[in-house]
Amino acid sequence: MSFCKFKIGQPVTNSEIMSEFKCGNMGGMRRSKATNSLVIISDHTKGLYEDKWFGDILHYTGMGKNGDQDIFFSQNKTLAQSDTNGVEVHLFEVLVPTEYIYRGVVSLADKPYQEIQKGADGVPRKVWMFPLKLKTGSQAIPEDSFNKYIKEREKTAEKLSLIELKKRAEQNERVKASSRKVISNVFVRDAFVAEYAKRRANGKCQLCGQRAPFSNKEGKPYLECHHIDWISEGGSDTIENTVALCPNCHRKMHVLNLDSDKEKLRIKAKER
């Protein structure tokens, strides 16, 4: 049984990690002789390392910011030999700056392998990737934390020049896409209210007034239900808050959500 008192999924501070594991306060791999442990931190808010999840396996980037990484260097060696050296490896993940989520004890799921990543100096180099599996099995992350992480990544991408973006895209492209399990809160929309909104629209988008862009497999005009005041922000699942929109206008409402459009839709929704 592990000595660590943290609970799986518990958010902790850097200071709490130092106190619990008797380790240093910096770096992504922190060895503690006092607790015979290795703390590894997968920080997705920093752009240097490209740690990736494939299902329940984390492919963790080794130690070394510039130049080819050496698997026998410092904590790379500790992690590579963790199946036999008796050192307990604990994983923390950062999706939101300064918030360390405890994922628990991990072990090697397969042999370490090499791939090309850019160093802190921008020069491509060979890094060591360590496939790690959670001792507790599969874990899902909160949807809000995941969405914040995705938005930050998108903001970073938007700031790059076209040349920089092309290079980063070529570096990051994968035949197999990374995947995560996410805990989400699903709002159950009433099927009768939704169907009534579509019937009332009579095949036309209630925002742009154009006919549905295509018909579904049953031959019915394809429109999507939209809540004028979003359910996720306290809106009601009622006839007067539900309209039928074409896919283009539906996306527009979720991107822009203009007051003028909302007012127009409120008028339409009252037409029973």
C-alpha positions, 0 to 999 in steps of 0.5 A: 500500500502506498504511503501517499495520503492524496486521493485519486483525482485530488487537486493539490498545490506544489507545496503540498507535493513537496511536503508529502513526498519530501521532494524538490519544488521544480521539474517534471521528474522529482526523485525523493530518497526519503520516500523512495519515490519518483514524482512525475508531472505531466504539465499540459499548460507548458508548450515544451513537452508533448505528453499524450494519452492514448486511452488509459496509457500516458506517453510521458516525455523524458528529462532534458530540455535541449539536445537528444535525451539520454535514457540513462541520464538522471531520472530517465534511468529511474523511470526506465528501471522502475519495474525493478528498482523498487522506486514507487512512481506517482503521477500528477497532471496539470490542465489548469496552471498551478493546479496539480491533479493526483492521478496515483501510482503508475508503472511502465505499460511497455518499453520506452521508445524514441521520437522527434520533438523540438527542444526549448531552443527550437531545434528538433531532437530525439526524446524518450517516451515512457508509456505509463499505465495507472495502477487504479485503472481508467480515470476520467477528467472533469469536462470544465478542466478539459475544455479550459485546457483545449481553449488555452491550446487554441489560443496558443495556436492562434498566436503563431505565424503561418510558418510557425503553425505549419511546423508545429502541425507537422510536428504534432500530426499523428496517425492515431489521435490522442484520446481522454475520458471526460466526465460531463454533465448532460442536460436532458432536453425534452423530446416533445418540446424539441419535436414541436419546435421543428414542426412549428418551423415547417422546414425553415430556419427560424433565424435566417428564414431559409429552407433546411439545407438538406433532408435526413435519411427519413426525408425530413428537413434537417434542422437543429433545436436551440435554446435561446437562453442556454440550458447550461446557463440556467435557460428553461426547456420550454416552448418559448425558449426553443427554436429550430435552426439550420446548422449554420445559424445554430453554430452562429448562435453558439459562437456570437450569440448576438442580442439582436438574433436572440430577440428575433428568435424570442418573437418566433418562439412565441408564435404557437 
